[in-house]
């Protein structure tokens, strides 16, 4: 006699899609912050050297 297993979650629901979109936006924002910080650091170092 086998125990009943819960159904596998399908990754097609609106909450899943919304979570993927929000997660992508957060990752894009973090990437932009890192690039901006690197650019600012480069400018500061460039001005200090020259």
PyMOL commands that set and color helices and strands:
alter all, ss='L'
color gray80, all
select helices_A, chain A and resi 14-49
alter helices_A, ss='H'
color red, helices_A
deselect
rebuild
show_as cartoon
